[in-house]
Amino acid sequence: MLIEQKLTILADAAKYDASCASSGSKGTRTGSRLGTTEGMGICHSYTPDGRCVSLLKILLTNYCIFDCQYCVNRVTSDTPRARFSVEEVVRLTIQFYQRNYIEGLFLSSGIIQNADYTMDQMVLVAKSLRVDHKFGGYIHLKTIPGASDQLLEEAGRWADRLSVNVELPTPADLKMLAPEKKAPEIEEAMDTIKSRIDQFKADRKAGFKPDRFAPAGQSTQMIVGATATPDLDILNTSASLYSKQHLRRVYYSAYSPIPHADARLPGRSPPLVREHRLYQADWLLRFYGFQASELVAEADRNLSLDIDPKLAWALQHRDFFPVDVNRASRELLWRIPGIGTRNVDRILSIRRHHRLCISDLKKLRVAWNRTAPFVITHDHNPGLRSLDKLGLRDQLKVKEKQLLLFDSDESSIDGQL
Amino acid sequence: MQTYTVETFEEWRGIARQLLRSRVSPGDVCFHEQSSQGSLFDAAQEEQSVAAAEATTVISVPPKFLNLARVVACHRDPDRFQLLYRLLWRLTTLDSRLLEVHTDDDVYQVRRMEKAVRRDIHKMHAFVRFRKVISEEGEQFIAWHRPDHRIVRLAVPFFARRFPAMNWAILTPDESVVWNQTELVYGPGCSQRDAPAPDELEDLWRTYYGAIFNPARIKLKAMVREMPLRHWKTLPETEIIQELLDDAPRRVAEMIARQEGHARSAADHLPAELTWDALRDAAVICRGCDLYRDATQTVFGEGPTDARIVLVGEQPGDSEDIAGRPFVGPAGDVLNDALAQAGLNRAEIYVTNAVKHFKFERSETRRLHQKPSAREASACRPWIEAELKLIKPDILVCLGATAAQSLIAPGFSITRQRGEFLPSDWCGSTIATYHPSAILRSPTPAQRQATLSLLVDDLVRVRARLNEITHGTVS
């Protein structure tokens, strides 16, 4: 099989992996002759789906012995199959990197033979890049649950980031759609990685010079919309992953229609708006001091689709407002709709010089129409009048019509942002 | 009014330092670029010599401001140096913490310029596309790029760190730069005609770009916002965007429409109530996969529904298909023999198969057994799951790889993992062993005897385990 054909099959199969981040590694590996990781990652291109292309994101192979119903590569799917050799992946990565197409490699794989064999092949790719080619670019390895600790250890040594997919939001979902993947196995893999990262940090702090271990931390992904699990459960799962496993990121992937998908799955893609709302809520959990239970307000335990989660919270807690932008603490400012953490920092520093008026907030580019009903400014804020009005929610809904690209394609009706 | 011609940050800094020392207010000074048209009165005025003022007073400028000014100086706005001097004046004479006030008009404007320049640097790091050129001097990687602002010197040290061991050059309309693996050498600007010919690898890159695109999501606005059209000329992948968009509805329709095959399974035929009679009757008309078409009939499990042991084979064979009962042909004889040797009574055991229809290939004289595919095994799974749920055996015995892979683990290997009790989703004591047909297929009588004795050994283990469970030594 030609390399083009393999690349078509194995990149196509990887497109369901949401993560393309190449950030978080602190500094380039010493001794590198090709490639750097300097803080922020770079998006080298964008595809028409609006997602960035930062890494060469491919599967080593899409042959798989598992039968996860949401996955295009499950053993019972008749999708075309291919397998890269270790050398082919290494060569492709180097060639693309030299031309500045990519930041590095994101390598995942179907499970062939067994977890250890598959993991071993992936580790070989990373090791060859680091050792034979002195490659200093970004490497993200998806680890295979059930692989031995020794292989995880070696994976962490060569990779910048490791990830273990939790796949689905709850163990019950997993049992229904991915019966062969076991929640405890996934957790165990995460625990192992976490304790190794902790150990690395402790060793370094104590003055030793330990081998690098996944300097960009670990992340995970779950598929949203393949089961009926409500957003509250999803966010609770994320919250516990952030607090217990210290994950850098949880990625949500709206379930995409997959060729030959199972009858147990919904036939169309879920609204991409839901995925977007989950990311917004995820941000509020991590940077704004919100709890999952506060954010999910609807009776069906899902996030509102028509307004963002922070606004939804504010509308339900109108007694909490108005907040005075010239007096309130940082934590209170975080709760105001339309104002982000960066602008909160700016507001706090401007306050040392003068009191803020509406014109100041507009200059900071807060989303003023969402902010107006909730804040007291130094000058008179007429927007405050609507705080207690019943129709406030309708007034604040985004009026834009959903973008329609293909009338024949229903997913664009419920999906686009 | 004093007038200065300034091109770079360094020039501006030297002049600004002198002006500050002489306490020249921003209203009395005017900065120009060489290229821009001077004002009407310029000709009459001599350029001021900045060397005049003596370096006597110490001026302290926040380092933050210097970094900011270094970036803003690369902006193409002709007023940038004027603005920077005004801000510097205010910082040093009025309020040293002015930069904190983001809403101040000058700070706001300078920050916006800073943001534009930083974004441009970032985009240069992202969108430079090297093309490999082989000449007598060896291989060189050359890129042509058009930045919005005059950022080359700020942006290229990044490439020197990233590609230290490559010979590369970046050509821009303002200036060019060459890296010879030791230092950066700057040269004059180039036109796009100087760009090298396409690299053969660009086809492969476009292949990747097309494949990683998910046609089920289209967000063109997001794409164009982050990858502005003016950069498309130098990005080889943008050539196929229209093609991808034209093809997207077809690809999505295909993704949604092609729900063939696996969408069906025995789950659609399960009866509402979970009794053995209801299950067997429902299985008679199962259409969960296509095997029913050629097979004579469904061969369901048989045996006492309160059995403590369940044996699961692969699928019915030729004789079973005709008789409608499991393990009654030659493989059944081997099984009966092995059970007897192990001291187990078949009448007390529930015997069934992972797949309930016979799959075969016709030869001229016979119907030859064919292994069921993973898809067929998966489609049939609801039956065996229902049987196990109903019977709740103490011990589950998987005969052969098909049963073991379906009920224990997908990668299960009989040769490596047989004869061991494992917990499974269906039973705390699950064991796998050879299928009786494996004994029939053994090429020599000696091998046949050896495999049979392994099967008997495993069945003896089953009997022992059953005793242990009875006496409560294991659960």
Interface residues (C-beta under 8 A of the other chain):
Chain A: I3 E4 L7 T8 I9 A11 D12 A14 K15 Y16 T28 R33 L34 G35 T36 E38 M40 I42 C43 H44 S45 Y46 T47 P48 D49 G50 R51 C52 V53 L56 K57 I65 F66 D67 V75 T76 S77 D78 L92 Q95 F96 Q98 R99 N100 Y101 I111 Q113 N114 P179 E180 A254 S256 P257 I258 P259 H260 A261 D262 A263 R264 G267 R268 S269 L272 R346 S349 I350 R352 H353 H354 L356 S359 D360 K363 L364 L403 L405 F406 S408 D409 S411 S412 G415 Q416 L417
Chain B: D95 R97 E100 V101 H102 T103 Y108 H122 H125 A126 F127 V128 R129 F130 R131 K132 F141 A143 F158 F159 R161 R162 F163 P164 A165 M166 D199 L201 D203 L204 W205 T207 Y208 Y209 G210 A211 I212 F213 N214 P215 A216 R217 I218 K219 L220 K221 A222 M223 E226 M227 L235 E237 I241 L244 L245 A248 P249 V252 A253 E254 M255 I256 R258 Q259 E260 G261 H262 A263 R264 S265 A267 D268 S373 A374 R375 S378 Q405 A409 P410 G411 D425
